[in-house]
Amino acid sequence: MRSGRRRERRSGRPLGHRLGRRFGWLWGAYGTSALGTWLAFGAFPLIAIEVLHAGPAEVAALSGAGAAVGAAVAVPLGPWVEFRRKRPVLIAMDLVRFTALLTVPAAFALDVLTFLQLLLVSIVVAAADITFRAASGAFLKTLLPAEDLLVANARFESTSWTTTIIGPPLGGAAIGLLGPVATVVADAVSYLLSALGIRAMGGHEPLPERREATRLRARDLLDGWRYILTDATLRPLFHNTALFNGLVMATQPLLAVLMLGRLGFAPWQYGLAFAAPSIAGLLGSRLARPLVSRFGQHRVLVVSGALRSIWPVGLAFLGPGSGGLLLVTGVELGLIFCCGVFNPVCATYRLERTTTDRVTRTLTAWAVTTKATTALLTAAWGVLGSLLGPRTAIGLAGVLLLATPLLLPRHDHVPQHEPKPARSHT
């Protein structure tokens, strides 16, 4: 402990690790929009079922097709955003999401809401979300010195898990008191507040220089993937995260069918089993930086990435009653804790190994691939669940997840050197 404090003092960095006023505004904007997102968790399927009387196929299309088409729409936005100032883009994406979401309660109040509108809004929001995340990663890299990126990403991660814990229960209460579109209004307002927070950051952001031709070319659309696949460390990490996230998310509908159907768990038990373990994500994100300081970034990345893969196979042994509830809660605790450590380290590792003029395209390609892989594997596991039964399909996904550590980067290559941005003291 004392040696750690001596290292802090020798580096000249305060123990409290203040990241400046501008980062504070960005962090506050992130937390506000994240809370709005989790308040409205599941709102669109609920509106589709209760208001529009949609069937299972339509609800599945709303969740899957909306995200997939939104990801496709976001592809050309990555190269377009790369050579523009990022803060105006962040504000614009927040305002796009605010406007799109606000059309839903407006149409509901006028009794003209349709399923097509819900689908279109979900596409717009998905595309804007990918673009915002890619632009925010690029903006963060220019806002803070490299040594502060892990601290910043850990704070974002802990905020995400905190809002995951408190958002859905509050959203459920709001829906019960105010109706099915109440949380959509809250989500829309959160994006407006986020836009105002980012605008309040102030400061000067230089216009990125473009070395290539100014006109957007067709080959530019693939620049993000090209950059990832030719990098010895990003390539395996890219494959690992896409496959891991896809397989974990693909089993969620089957797990709901198994728990709420065959095993007879009550809805509150199902919700508790997945909400309570989010506390472990908060703890993991808080430990990410101390672990990296002690063991090194690459080792923490590989170990936490490997450990997170061992938990899901346990869900194949899920049974009824309190024992089954404890099993799924324990599995989720272990999984979420490891993800809480891995995610901020992975985000920092990725930013450090991506040159500043490629960050937006790289993060866009990463997000698009992850969403597309998740949609594809969710559809495939839906078929497997119908043919083999949900338990067998969940077990198969767990076995495949055990192989994903083989895709983690085995060696830590030194990232390309770039000048460090000046630290803001405003």
C-alpha positions in Angstrom: 0.0 0.0 0.0 2.8 2.4 0.9 4.7 1.6 -2.2 1.6 2.3 -4.3 1.3 5.7 -2.6 5.0 6.4 -3.3 4.5 5.6 -7.0 1.6 8.0 -7.0 3.7 10.8 -5.4 6.7 10.1 -7.7 4.4 10.4 -10.8 3.2 13.8 -9.5 -0.4 12.6 -9.8 -2.9 13.3 -6.9 -4.2 10.4 -5.0 -7.8 11.4 -5.7 -7.0 11.4 -9.4 -9.0 14.3 -10.5 -9.5 14.3 -14.3 -10.6 17.9 -14.7 -13.8 19.9 -15.1 -14.3 18.9 -18.8 -14.2 15.2 -18.0 -16.5 15.8 -15.2 -19.1 17.2 -17.6 -18.6 14.3 -19.9 -18.9 11.8 -17.1 -22.1 13.4 -15.9 -23.6 13.4 -19.4 -22.7 9.7 -19.7 -24.3 8.8 -16.3 -27.5 10.8 -17.2 -28.1 9.1 -20.5 -27.1 5.7 -19.1 -29.7 6.1 -16.3 -32.3 7.0 -18.9 -31.5 4.0 -21.0 -31.9 1.6 -18.0 -35.1 3.3 -16.9 -36.5 2.5 -20.3 -35.1 -1.0 -20.4 -37.7 -3.2 -22.2 -40.0 -0.3 -22.8 -40.4 -0.9 -26.6 -41.3 -4.6 -26.4 -43.7 -3.7 -23.6 -45.4 -1.0 -25.7 -45.5 -3.3 -28.7 -47.3 -6.0 -26.6 -49.6 -4.0 -24.4 -50.4 -1.1 -26.7 -50.1 -2.5 -30.2 -50.9 -6.1 -29.3 -47.9 -7.4 -31.2 -47.0 -11.1 -31.4 -43.8 -12.9 -30.6 -42.4 -12.6 -34.1 -43.0 -8.8 -34.2 -41.4 -8.3 -30.7 -38.4 -10.4 -31.8 -38.1 -8.3 -35.0 -38.2 -5.1 -33.0 -35.3 -6.2 -30.8 -33.2 -7.9 -33.4 -33.9 -6.2 -36.7 -33.9 -2.7 -35.1 -30.4 -3.2 -33.8 -29.1 -5.0 -36.9 -30.4 -2.3 -39.3 -29.2 0.4 -37.0 -25.7 -1.1 -37.1 -25.8 -1.1 -40.9 -26.9 2.5 -41.0 -24.0 3.4 -38.7 -21.3 2.0 -41.0 -20.9 5.1 -43.2 -21.1 7.4 -40.3 -17.8 6.2 -38.8 -15.6 7.5 -41.7 -17.7 10.7 -41.9 -17.3 11.5 -38.2 -13.5 10.6 -38.1 -12.4 13.9 -39.6 -14.9 16.2 -37.8 -14.8 17.7 -34.3 -16.2 15.1 -32.0 -18.0 17.3 -29.4 -20.6 18.6 -32.0 -21.1 15.1 -33.2 -21.8 13.9 -29.6 -24.3 16.7 -29.1 -26.0 16.0 -32.4 -26.3 12.2 -31.7 -27.9 13.0 -28.3 -30.4 15.4 -30.0 -31.2 12.8 -32.7 -32.0 10.3 -30.0 -34.0 12.8 -28.0 -36.1 13.8 -31.0 -36.6 10.2 -32.2 -37.7 8.9 -28.8 -40.0 11.8 -28.2 -42.1 10.9 -31.2 -43.3 7.8 -29.4 -45.1 9.4 -26.5 -46.4 12.1 -28.9 -47.9 9.5 -31.2 -49.2 7.5 -28.3 -51.0 10.7 -26.9 -52.5 11.3 -30.4 -53.5 7.6 -30.7 -51.5 7.2 -34.0 -48.6 5.0 -32.7 -47.8 2.1 -35.0 -45.4 -0.8 -34.9 -43.5 0.6 -38.0 -42.8 3.8 -36.0 -41.4 1.8 -33.1 -39.2 -0.1 -35.5 -37.9 3.0 -37.3 -37.2 4.8 -33.9 -35.3 1.7 -32.7 -33.2 1.8 -35.9 -32.4 5.5 -35.6 -31.6 5.2 -31.9 -29.3 2.2 -32.5 -27.4 4.0 -35.3 -27.0 7.1 -33.2 -25.9 5.1 -30.2 -23.1 3.4 -32.2 -22.0 6.7 -33.6 -22.0 8.4 -30.2 -19.9 5.7 -28.6 -17.3 5.7 -31.4 -17.1 9.5 -31.4 -16.9 9.6 -27.5 -14.0 7.1 -27.6 -12.1 9.3 -30.0 -12.9 12.4 -28.0 -11.8 10.8 -24.7 -8.4 10.0 -26.2 -7.8 13.6 -27.1 -9.2 14.9 -23.9 -7.0 13.0 -21.4 -3.4 11.8 -21.3 -2.9 8.1 -22.0 -2.2 7.3 -18.3 -5.7 8.6 -17.3 -7.6 6.5 -19.8 -8.0 3.5 -17.6 -9.3 5.7 -14.7 -11.8 7.3 -17.0 -13.0 4.0 -18.5 -13.3 2.4 -15.1 -15.5 5.3 -14.0 -17.7 4.9 -17.0 -18.0 1.2 -16.3 -18.9 1.7 -12.6 -21.5 4.2 -13.6 -22.9 1.8 -16.2 -23.3 -1.0 -13.5 -24.8 1.5 -11.0 -27.5 2.6 -13.4 -28.1 -1.1 -14.3 -28.9 -1.7 -10.6 -31.2 1.2 -10.0 -32.7 1.9 -13.4 -35.0 -1.1 -14.2 -36.7 -1.1 -10.7 -37.4 2.6 -11.0 -38.5 2.2 -14.6 -40.9 -0.6 -13.6 -42.4 1.6 -10.9 -42.8 4.5 -13.3 -44.6 2.3 -15.8 -46.9 1.0 -13.1 -47.8 4.5 -12.0 -47.7 6.6 -15.2 -48.2 4.1 -18.1 -46.1 2.3 -20.7 -44.5 5.4 -22.4 -43.4 7.2 -19.2 -39.9 5.7 -19.3 -39.5 6.5 -23.0 -40.1 10.2 -22.0 -37.5 9.9 -19.3 -35.0 8.3 -21.7 -35.6 11.1 -24.2 -35.1 13.8 -21.6 -31.9 12.1 -20.4 -30.4 12.6 -23.9 -31.3 16.2 -23.9 -29.6 16.7 -20.6 -26.6 14.8 -21.9 -26.4 17.1 -24.9 -26.6 20.2 -22.6 -23.8 18.7 -20.3 -21.5 18.1 -23.2 -22.2 21.6 -24.6 -21.3 23.0 -21.1 -17.8 21.4 -21.3 -16.5 24.3 -23.4 -12.9 24.3 -24.5 -11.4 24.3 -27.9 -11.3 21.1 -30.0 -9.0 21.3 -33.1 -10.3 20.0 -36.4 -8.7 16.6 -37.2 -6.4 16.6 -40.2 -7.3 14.3 -43.1 -4.4 12.9 -45.0 -6.5 11.3 -47.7 -8.8 12.8 -50.2 -11.6 14.9 -48.7 -14.4 13.0 -50.5 -15.7 9.9 -48.7 -14.9 6.8 -50.8 -16.5 3.4 -50.8 -13.2 1.8 -49.5 -13.3 4.2 -46.5 -16.3 2.2 -45.2 -14.0 -0.7 -44.5 -11.1 1.2 -43.0 -12.1 0.3 -39.4 -12.1 -3.4 -40.1 -8.9 -3.2 -42.2 -7.1 -1.5 -39.3 -8.3 -4.0 -36.7 -7.6 -7.1 -38.8 -4.0 -6.0 -39.7 -3.1 -5.3 -36.0 -1.6 -8.2 -34.2 -3.2 -7.4 -30.8 -6.5 -5.8 -31.9 -7.4 -8.7 -34.2 -7.6 -11.5 -31.6 -9.3 -9.2 -29.1 -11.8 -8.2 -31.7 -12.7 -11.8 -32.4 -12.8 -12.6 -28.7 -15.2 -9.8 -27.7 -17.6 -10.3 -30.6 -17.9 -14.0 -30.1 -18.1 -13.8 -26.3 -20.7 -11.1 -26.2 -22.7 -12.8 -29.0 -22.8 -16.2 -27.2 -23.7 -14.7 -23.8 -26.5 -12.6 -25.3 -27.8 -15.4 -27.4 -28.7 -17.5 -24.4 -30.7 -14.8 -22.6 -34.0 -15.5 -24.4 -33.6 -19.2 -23.8 -32.8 -18.6 -20.2 -36.0 -16.6 -19.8 -38.0 -19.4 -21.4 -36.3 -22.0 -19.1 -36.7 -20.0 -15.9 -40.1 -18.5 -16.4 -41.6 -21.5 -18.2 -40.4 -24.9 -17.4 -38.8 -24.2 -14.0 -41.7 -22.0 -12.8 -39.7 -19.0 -11.4 -41.8 -15.9 -10.7 -40.9 -12.8 -12.7 -39.6 -11.0 -9.6 -37.2 -13.9 -9.0 -36.0 -13.8 -12.6 -35.4 -10.0 -12.4 -33.6 -10.4 -9.0 -31.3 -13.1 -10.3 -29.9 -10.7 -12.9 -30.2 -7.3 -11.2 -28.6 -8.1 -7.8 -25.3 -9.5 -9.3 -24.7 -6.1 -11.0 -23.2 -5.0 -7.7 -20.3 -7.3 -8.7 -19.8 -5.3 -11.9 -19.4 -2.1 -9.8 -16.8 -3.8 -7.6 -14.9 -5.2 -10.5 -14.7 -1.8 -12.3 -13.4 -0.2 -9.1 -10.6 -2.9 -8.9 -9.5 -2.7 -12.5 -7.0 0.1 -12.0 -5.4 -1.3 -8.8 -5.1 -4.7 -10.5 -3.4 -3.2 -13.6 -1.1 -1.2 -11.4 0.0 -4.3 -9.6 0.0 -7.0 -12.3 0.2 -5.1 -15.6 -2.4 -4.3 -18.2 -1.9 -7.3 -20.5 -2.0 -9.9 -17.7 -5.2 -8.4 -16.2 -6.8 -8.3 -19.7 -6.0 -12.0 -20.4 -6.8 -13.4 -17.0 -10.1 -11.5 -16.5 -11.0 -12.3 -20.1 -10.4 -16.0 -19.5 -12.1 -16.1 -16.1 -15.3 -14.5 -17.5 -15.7 -17.5 -19.9 -15.9 -20.2 -17.3 -19.2 -19.1 -15.6 -22.0 -19.4 -18.2 -21.7 -23.2 -18.7 -23.0 -23.6 -15.1 -26.4 -22.4 -16.3 -26.9 -25.7 -18.0 -27.4 -27.3 -14.6 -30.1 -24.8 -13.5 -32.9 -26.4 -11.5 -36.1 -25.3 -9.9 -36.5 -23.7 -6.4 -34.2 -21.8 -4.2 -31.2 -23.9 -5.2 -31.7 -22.9 -8.9 -32.1 -19.3 -7.9 -28.8 -19.3 -6.0 -27.1 -21.0 -8.9 -28.0 -18.5 -11.5 -27.3 -15.6 -9.1 -23.9 -17.1 -8.3 -23.1 -17.6 -12.0 -24.1 -14.0 -12.8 -22.1 -12.7 -9.9 -18.9 -14.3 -11.1 -19.5 -13.4 -14.8 -20.4 -9.8 -14.1 -17.4 -9.3 -11.7 -15.0 -10.6 -14.3 -16.7 -8.4 -17.0 -16.5 -5.4 -14.6 -12.7 -5.8 -14.5 -12.2 -6.8 -18.2 -14.4 -4.1 -19.9 -12.5 -0.9 -18.8 -9.1 -2.6 -19.3 -10.2 -3.7 -22.8 -11.5 -0.3 -23.7 -8.3 1.3 -22.6 -6.1 -1.3 -24.3 -8.0 -0.7 -27.6 -7.7 3.1 -27.4 -4.0 2.9 -26.7 -3.4 0.7 -29.7 -5.4 2.7 -32.1 -3.9 5.9 -33.7 -5.9 9.0 -33.1 -6.9 9.4 -36.8 -8.5 5.9 -36.8 -10.3 5.7 -33.5 -13.8 6.5 -34.7 -13.7 4.1 -37.6 -12.2 1.4 -35.5 -14.8 1.7 -32.7 -17.6 1.9 -35.2 -16.4 -1.3 -36.9 -16.1 -2.9 -33.5 -19.6 -2.0 -32.4 -21.2 -2.9 -35.7 -19.6 -6.3 -35.7 -20.6 -7.0 -32.1 -24.2 -6.1 -32.7 -24.4 -8.1 -36.0 -22.7 -11.1 -34.4 -25.1 -10.9 -31.4 -28.2 -10.7 -33.7 -26.9 -13.7 -35.8 -26.1 -15.9 -32.8 -29.4 -15.0 -31.1 -31.3 -16.2 -34.2 -29.2 -19.3 -34.4 -29.6 -20.2 -30.8 -33.3 -19.6 -31.1 -33.4 -22.4 -33.7 -31.1 -24.6 -31.6 -33.4 -24.1 -28.6 -36.4 -25.2 -30.6 -34.6 -28.3 -31.9 -32.5 -29.4 -28.8 -34.4 -27.7 -25.9 -33.3 -24.5 -24.1 -31.1 -26.3 -21.5 -29.0 -28.1 -24.1 -28.6 -25.0 -26.2 -27.5 -23.0 -23.2 -25.0 -25.7 -22.3 -23.6 -25.7 -25.9 -23.1 -22.0 -25.7 -21.3 -22.4 -22.4 -19.0 -25.0 -23.8 -18.1 -22.8 -26.8 -17.5 -19.9 -24.4 -14.8 -22.0 -22.7 -12.8 -21.8 -26.0 -12.9 -18.0 -26.3 -9.8 -17.3 -24.2 -7.8 -18.9 -27.1 -8.7 -15.7 -29.1 -7.2 -13.3 -26.5 -3.9 -11.6 -27.5 -1.1 -13.8 -26.3 1.6 -11.1 -26.5 1.6 -7.5 -25.5 2.8 -5.4 -28.5 3.9 -1.9 -27.8 1.3 0.6 -29.2 2.2 3.1 -31.8 3.7 6.2 -30.2 1.6 9.4 -30.4 2.1 12.8 -28.8 0.2 13.0 -25.5 -2.5 15.6 -25.4 -2.1 18.4 -23.1 -3.9 17.9 -19.8 -6.8 20.3 -19.2 -6.8 22.0 -15.9 -10.0 24.0 -16.5 
